[in-house]
Amino acid sequence: VQLQASGGGLVQPGGSLRLSCAASGTIFRFNAMGWYRQAPGKERELVATITSGGSIAYAEFVKGRFTISRDNAENTVYMQMNSLEPEDTAVYYCYGVYGMTYWGKGTLVTVSS
């Protein structure tokens, strides 16, 4: 099973990015998918999660700015990130849960002027 994240890059404060994470090599549907992030010198933290039934949870620091969604048929999870701030600079890792947690390699998001 592989999770391939994409969509990271350099954006100015106030800008937007859309992250995608597609799973391959699996015939099952993840029970939950989502995103963590890890900023330089900090621990990895949960950003958002979405279940196969559509239940969603966000970290307080992204509420109202980030929107997570998924395509169950494609086992793909997305995250629209708006109003980005320098504090959002981090490597963003996607994950999927089915009996165990599977991780993608991460995509770097840099918010800077």
Secondary structure, 3 states (H helix, E strand, C coil): CEEEEECCEEECCCCCEEEEEEEECCCCCCCEEEEEEECCCCCCEEEEEEECCCCEEECHHHCCCEEEEEECCCCEEEEEECCCCHHHCEEEEEEEECCCEEECCCEEEEECC
